[in-house]
């Protein structure tokens, strides 16, 4: 557990650490997230093009978020 001054700071810190310690791949973000929850990931992808931001769109036709996310998961996430 870590206490951070803001969501933006926490996401940016997580993105920076993932960029340094994890294999490149796909980063999933839910559609219409607050900017502060996306900027850190966008910055990581801009700095390191081997990371790719993938936006999970709103569920359609009665689907649930869980199903939409599971459909996007693969070995690159």
Backbone bond lengths (Angstrom), bond angles and torsions (degrees), N, CA, C in turn:
res aa  C-N    CA-C-N  psi(-1)  N-CA   C-N-CA  omega(-1)  CA-C   N-CA-C  phi
1 X - - - 1.446 - - 1.523 107.35 -
2 X 1.324 114.38 134.84 1.453 120.02 177.88 1.519 108.81 -133.20
3 X 1.297 115.35 140.50 1.460 120.51 177.05 1.522 107.04 -101.09
4 X 1.310 115.72 123.49 1.460 121.66 -177.92 1.524 109.21 -119.00
5 X 1.324 117.41 153.32 1.465 120.17 -179.34 1.529 113.66 -71.82
6 X 1.349 117.19 -20.98 1.458 118.83 -179.38 1.525 109.86 -162.14
7 X 1.319 115.40 160.64 1.463 120.85 176.23 1.517 110.29 -63.10
8 X 1.325 116.37 -43.54 1.465 120.37 -179.04 1.525 111.00 -57.68
9 X 1.315 117.16 -43.52 1.466 120.98 179.56 1.521 110.31 -64.15
10 X 1.322 117.30 -43.63 1.462 121.35 -178.63 1.529 111.51 -64.41
11 X 1.325 117.36 -44.42 1.466 121.07 179.66 1.531 110.31 -65.59
12 X 1.320 116.88 -43.02 1.461 120.43 179.06 1.520 110.80 -62.09
13 X 1.309 117.25 -43.09 1.463 121.63 178.39 1.529 110.60 -63.05
14 X 1.334 116.74 -44.38 1.466 120.45 178.50 1.529 110.69 -62.47
15 X 1.323 117.30 -44.54 1.465 120.99 -179.72 1.528 111.39 -62.77
16 X 1.317 116.99 -42.18 1.468 120.34 178.81 1.527 110.81 -62.43
17 X 1.322 116.86 -43.23 1.466 120.38 -180.00 1.524 111.51 -67.93
18 X 1.307 117.36 -40.33 1.464 120.38 177.58 1.527 109.85 -64.31
19 X 1.314 116.96 -40.45 1.461 120.95 177.99 1.512 113.24 -60.52
20 X 1.315 116.97 -30.83 1.469 121.50 -179.31 1.518 113.28 -88.99
21 X 1.321 117.83 -27.74 1.466 119.20 -169.13 1.522 115.44 -115.52
22 X 1.317 118.94 -12.63 1.470 120.56 -174.55 1.517 111.31 -113.25
23 X 1.309 114.25 156.76 1.466 119.88 175.09 1.517 109.10 -67.93
24 X 1.327 117.02 143.36 1.464 120.31 178.66 1.525 111.24 -59.34
25 X 1.307 115.11 152.34 1.454 120.17 179.89 1.511 111.41 178.13
26 X 1.309 114.55 -153.82 1.455 122.36 -175.15 1.524 109.41 -99.72
27 X 1.334 115.72 139.66 1.465 122.68 177.18 1.521 107.29 -114.20
28 X 1.323 116.70 121.10 1.459 120.89 -179.86 1.521 110.60 -91.89
29 X 1.329 115.79 133.11 1.460 122.98 175.81 1.521 106.99 -134.23
30 X 1.320 116.99 136.78 1.456 120.80 178.74 1.522 110.60 -75.05
31 X 1.319 116.23 143.69 1.461 122.23 -179.43 1.527 110.99 -56.54
32 X 1.315 115.93 142.18 1.462 125.01 176.11 1.523 114.66 62.98
33 X 1.316 116.94 32.32 1.458 120.18 173.20 1.526 108.60 -69.59
34 X 1.305 116.34 157.39 1.458 120.72 175.42 1.531 108.71 -59.89
35 X 1.315 116.19 146.00 1.466 121.02 -178.91 1.512 112.48 -51.95
36 X 1.314 116.71 -39.62 1.457 120.05 -176.99 1.519 112.20 -64.98
37 X 1.336 117.67 -20.13 1.459 121.26 178.72 1.527 111.92 -90.66
38 X 1.321 117.17 -1.94 1.464 120.74 -176.26 1.529 112.20 -118.68
39 X 1.312 118.37 -35.38 1.465 121.53 -174.33 1.530 113.35 -54.42
40 X 1.295 117.80 -42.67 1.471 120.68 179.87 1.521 112.32 -59.97
41 X 1.337 116.26 -40.41 1.471 120.94 179.27 1.519 110.56 -71.85
42 X 1.339 117.46 -39.38 1.462 120.47 177.16 1.528 110.22 -61.82
43 X 1.309 116.21 -41.78 1.459 120.88 179.53 1.528 110.80 -63.02
44 X 1.324 116.55 -44.05 1.465 120.50 178.39 1.526 110.26 -59.05
45 X 1.329 117.44 -46.54 1.468 121.50 -178.78 1.529 111.45 -66.18
46 X 1.321 117.38 -33.85 1.463 120.60 177.81 1.528 111.17 -68.59
47 X 1.321 116.57 -39.23 1.467 121.48 -179.83 1.521 112.02 -74.35
48 X 1.317 115.86 -35.06 1.452 121.23 -175.43 1.529 108.96 -131.73
49 X 1.332 117.98 92.85 1.462 121.58 -174.85 1.529 114.56 -62.75
50 X 1.323 117.97 -9.90 1.466 119.01 176.97 1.533 111.32 -75.82
51 X 1.328 117.15 -11.40 1.467 121.89 169.57 1.518 106.76 -94.13
52 X 1.334 116.21 142.21 1.459 120.58 -176.73 1.521 109.14 -130.92
53 X 1.318 116.74 130.12 1.460 122.37 178.37 1.527 108.86 -86.34
54 X 1.323 116.18 126.59 1.463 121.67 -179.00 1.528 107.65 -122.30
55 X 1.327 116.44 117.35 1.463 121.72 -178.32 1.523 109.51 -89.82
56 X 1.323 116.85 122.80 1.464 121.83 176.90 1.520 106.93 -86.33
57 X 1.335 115.99 116.99 1.461 120.96 -176.26 1.529 111.46 -77.74
58 X 1.346 114.46 162.60 1.453 121.00 177.77 1.526 110.66 -52.23
59 X 1.317 117.26 142.28 1.468 119.87 175.80 1.535 110.84 -61.25
60 X 1.320 115.30 144.00 1.468 120.98 178.89 1.527 109.29 -119.20
61 X 1.301 115.23 155.93 1.468 122.19 173.46 1.528 113.10 55.19
62 X 1.321 116.81 43.15 1.457 120.69 175.50 1.522 115.16 78.02
63 X 1.321 117.58 5.35 1.462 120.40 177.64 1.528 109.25 -68.87
64 X 1.311 115.56 165.03 1.470 121.08 178.13 1.521 109.14 -109.75
65 X 1.342 114.72 158.56 1.463 120.18 178.20 1.521 110.61 -55.02
66 X 1.319 116.20 -42.46 1.467 120.19 -176.75 1.522 110.55 -56.03
67 X 1.315 116.63 -46.74 1.465 120.54 -179.51 1.525 111.14 -63.38
68 X 1.318 116.62 -42.33 1.470 120.58 179.40 1.528 111.31 -61.42
69 X 1.309 116.18 -40.58 1.469 120.59 179.51 1.523 110.47 -69.55
70 X 1.312 116.79 -45.32 1.465 120.10 179.99 1.522 112.13 -59.40
71 X 1.322 116.75 -34.74 1.466 120.19 178.48 1.523 112.04 -66.10
72 X 1.304 117.83 -25.40 1.465 122.32 -179.27 1.532 113.24 -89.65
73 X 1.322 116.40 -15.70 1.463 119.09 -177.93 1.520 110.71 -73.44
74 X 1.305 114.72 134.37 1.455 121.91 172.48 1.523 107.38 -154.98
75 X 1.329 116.67 -169.65 1.467 119.78 -174.96 1.522 113.20 -69.13
76 X 1.340 118.33 -10.78 1.464 120.25 -179.05 1.520 113.78 -91.37
77 X 1.330 118.13 -4.24 1.475 120.85 -178.87 1.510 108.32 -85.92
